[in-house]
Amino acid sequence: MHFEKTLESKEIYKGRVFTVVEQTVELENRQIAKREIIRHNGGAAVVAVDDDLNIYLVRQFRKPFDLEMIEIPAGKLELGEDPYDCAVRELKEETGIVANCIESLGYITTTPGFCDEKLYLYLATGLTNGTMKLDCDEFLSCEKLPMSVCIEKIKSGEINDSKSIIGILRTARKFGL
């Protein structure tokens, strides 16, 4: 089993969304190395599927890529928040949808080489439409697409967000597609 022993850890940046920690570690071969690690509360994302096998997606501008991206609804966990509660909240805020049933699709580690973020994935069914309640700094639009079209958009690269790809493909597998 491979392991790195932490010798020292110091916080070098603390922001609203994440903290950066620099660690000094001892490697298996006894060499000393530095690690910069992003500490993140994590998040939850939801694949909302209606009775006709349509998936509800959001279009949102993402500044790191200077692109509008197509994604499943998602948001970051508040400190100590249960991922299920976050999923329910984000689905309602970003789409207006309330689900009769929300079940876990597991979690993913988004970028384990330098970040400890866990993103919890959920499947929402038994949907009731309502009104979106976006945060004041959130600008997005909601649309629904057939699951088969979502899979084609993954294949073509039009949907390239990792949480959305994994969530949609895990959902498609659950539905036998």
C-alpha positions as CSV (number, residue, x, y, z in Angstrom):
1,M,0.0,0.0,0.0
2,H,1.4,3.4,-1.0
3,F,1.4,6.2,1.5
4,E,2.9,9.7,2.1
5,K,3.5,10.8,5.7
6,T,2.6,14.4,6.5
7,L,5.4,16.2,8.3
8,E,4.0,19.7,8.2
9,S,0.9,21.4,7.0
10,K,0.2,25.2,6.7
11,E,-2.7,27.2,5.3
12,I,-1.5,29.5,2.6
13,Y,-4.8,30.8,1.3
14,K,-8.4,31.0,2.6
15,G,-11.2,32.1,0.3
16,R,-15.0,31.9,0.1
17,V,-15.0,28.6,-1.8
18,F,-11.8,26.8,-0.9
19,T,-8.6,26.9,1.2
20,V,-5.1,26.0,-0.1
21,V,-2.8,24.1,2.2
22,E,0.9,23.5,1.6
23,Q,2.1,20.2,3.1
24,T,5.6,18.8,3.5
25,V,5.5,15.0,3.1
26,E,7.8,12.1,3.4
27,L,7.6,9.8,0.4
28,E,8.0,6.0,0.5
29,N,11.7,6.3,-0.5
30,R,12.2,8.7,2.5
31,Q,12.6,11.7,0.2
32,I,10.8,15.0,1.2
33,A,8.3,16.7,-1.1
34,K,5.8,19.5,-1.1
35,R,2.1,19.2,-1.8
36,E,-0.3,22.0,-2.5
37,I,-3.8,20.8,-1.7
38,I,-7.1,22.6,-2.2
39,R,-9.5,21.9,0.7
40,H,-13.2,22.1,-0.5
41,N,-16.4,21.4,1.3
42,G,-17.7,19.4,-1.6
43,G,-20.9,19.6,-3.4
44,A,-24.0,17.8,-4.7
45,A,-25.4,17.4,-8.2
46,V,-28.7,16.1,-9.4
47,V,-29.8,14.2,-12.6
48,A,-33.5,15.1,-12.7
49,V,-35.5,12.7,-14.9
50,D,-39.1,13.0,-15.8
51,D,-41.6,10.3,-16.7
52,D,-40.7,10.7,-20.4
53,L,-37.0,10.1,-19.7
54,N,-36.1,13.8,-20.2
55,I,-33.2,15.2,-18.2
56,Y,-33.3,18.7,-16.8
57,L,-30.0,20.6,-17.4
58,V,-28.8,24.1,-16.8
59,R,-26.8,26.4,-19.1
60,Q,-24.3,28.5,-17.2
61,F,-21.3,30.7,-18.1
62,R,-18.2,29.3,-16.5
63,K,-15.4,32.0,-16.2
64,P,-12.5,29.6,-15.9
65,F,-13.2,28.5,-19.5
66,D,-15.0,31.6,-20.7
67,L,-17.7,29.4,-22.0
68,E,-21.4,28.7,-21.4
69,M,-21.6,25.1,-20.4
70,I,-24.4,22.5,-20.2
71,E,-24.5,20.8,-16.8
72,I,-26.8,19.0,-14.4
73,P,-27.9,21.2,-11.5
74,A,-25.3,21.4,-8.7
75,G,-24.0,23.4,-5.9
76,K,-21.4,23.5,-3.1
77,L,-22.1,22.1,0.3
78,E,-22.4,24.6,3.2
79,L,-20.1,23.7,6.1
80,G,-21.6,20.6,7.8
81,E,-24.5,20.3,5.4
82,D,-25.8,16.9,4.4
83,P,-25.2,16.3,0.6
84,Y,-28.8,15.1,0.2
85,D,-30.1,18.4,1.6
86,C,-27.8,20.3,-0.7
87,A,-29.1,18.3,-3.7
88,V,-32.7,19.1,-2.8
89,R,-31.9,22.8,-2.4
90,E,-29.9,23.1,-5.6
91,L,-32.5,21.3,-7.7
92,K,-35.2,23.7,-6.5
93,E,-33.0,26.8,-6.8
94,E,-31.7,26.1,-10.3
95,T,-34.7,24.4,-11.9
96,G,-37.7,25.1,-9.7
97,I,-38.2,21.3,-9.5
98,V,-39.2,19.4,-6.4
99,A,-38.7,15.6,-6.6
100,N,-40.8,12.9,-5.0
101,C,-37.8,10.6,-4.9
102,I,-34.1,11.4,-4.7
103,E,-31.6,8.5,-4.5
104,S,-27.9,8.4,-4.4
105,L,-25.8,7.7,-7.4
106,G,-22.6,7.7,-5.3
107,Y,-19.9,10.3,-5.3
108,I,-16.9,11.3,-7.4
109,T,-13.6,12.8,-6.6
110,T,-13.2,15.6,-9.1
111,T,-9.5,16.3,-9.2
112,P,-7.7,14.0,-6.7
113,G,-4.2,15.1,-7.7
114,F,-4.6,18.4,-5.8
115,C,-8.1,18.8,-4.4
116,D,-10.1,16.9,-1.8
117,E,-13.5,17.8,-3.2
118,K,-16.2,15.0,-3.2
119,L,-19.2,15.6,-5.4
120,Y,-22.2,13.6,-4.4
121,L,-24.5,12.6,-7.3
122,Y,-28.2,12.0,-7.0
123,L,-31.1,10.8,-9.3
124,A,-34.4,12.7,-8.9
125,T,-37.7,11.3,-10.1
126,G,-41.4,12.0,-9.5
127,L,-40.8,15.6,-10.6
128,T,-43.1,18.6,-10.0
129,N,-42.2,21.9,-11.7
130,G,-42.1,25.2,-9.8
131,T,-40.3,28.5,-9.8
132,M,-36.5,28.9,-9.9
133,K,-34.9,30.7,-6.9
134,L,-31.4,31.7,-8.2
135,D,-28.8,33.3,-6.0
136,C,-28.2,37.0,-6.7
137,D,-24.9,36.1,-8.5
138,E,-26.3,33.2,-10.5
139,F,-27.4,33.5,-14.1
140,L,-28.5,30.4,-15.8
141,S,-31.3,28.9,-17.9
142,C,-32.9,25.5,-17.5
143,E,-33.8,23.1,-20.3
144,K,-34.9,19.5,-20.7
145,L,-33.5,17.1,-23.2
146,P,-34.3,13.4,-23.9
147,M,-31.8,11.2,-22.1
148,S,-30.7,9.8,-25.5
149,V,-29.9,13.3,-26.7
150,C,-27.9,13.9,-23.6
151,I,-25.8,10.8,-24.3
152,E,-25.2,12.0,-27.9
153,K,-24.1,15.4,-26.5
154,I,-21.7,13.6,-24.2
155,K,-20.3,11.6,-27.2
156,S,-20.0,14.8,-29.3
157,G,-18.3,16.7,-26.5
158,E,-21.0,19.3,-26.2
159,I,-21.6,18.1,-22.7
160,N,-18.1,17.9,-21.3
161,D,-18.5,18.7,-17.6
162,S,-17.4,15.6,-15.6
163,K,-20.1,15.6,-13.0
164,S,-22.7,15.8,-15.7
165,I,-21.2,13.1,-17.8
166,I,-20.9,10.7,-14.9
167,G,-24.3,11.5,-13.5
168,I,-26.0,11.1,-16.8
169,L,-24.2,7.9,-17.7
170,R,-24.9,6.3,-14.3
171,T,-28.5,7.3,-14.7
172,A,-28.7,5.9,-18.2
173,R,-27.3,2.6,-16.9
174,K,-30.0,2.5,-14.2
175,F,-32.6,2.9,-16.8
176,G,-31.0,0.2,-19.0
177,L,-29.8,2.5,-21.7
